[in-house]
Amino acid sequence: MTTDTYRIAAIDQLKTYAKILNVPLEVCYNLEDYKQACEAFKDYDLVLIDTAGRNFRNQQYVEDLKKVVDFEHDMETYLVLALTAKQKDMIDIYKQFSLIKINKFIFTKADETSTYGAMLHMMKTSHIGVAYITNGQNVPDDMISANREQVTNLILGVE
């Protein structure tokens, strides 16, 4: 499911990924669309919901998101953060989205940085773990399920 009706060509891009993964895709413009999509996918073991990556400094975006996605529904919510971002920006993004229960982080762009202290800081201060780390542009091949040893090695620079 996607609620990303904001970014140009976002829906087309997700249609391409859905085709590659051989999964259905529903576009949700409002809460009613979201509820209908949930009903359509109720027999699936896993349903992924994509949201638009918009300016985290605008709290209205988070409020708008709550009008399209029913966060009271049983779900896990992952906050995606780029490892190339400044630590302060990561903290601000987390604070802005903490209006929504965040279960895990996904850290992207591990291949574009050599420092991972901000990731450690985010996990330590928020008490939230990492679900996935991405290290390239090949979807889904460059999306790695994170574990404690892998995260530790990344932070310590162990190959």
Buried (B, 14 or more C-beta within 10 A) or exposed (E): BBBBBEEEEBBEBBBEBBEEEEEEBBBBEEBEBBEEBBEEBEEEEEBBBBBBEBEBEEEEBBEBBBEBBEEEEEBEBBBBBBBBBEBEBBBBBBEBBEEBEBEBBBBBBBBEBEEBEBBBEBBEEBEBEBBBBBBBEEEEEBBBEBEEEBBEEBBEEEE
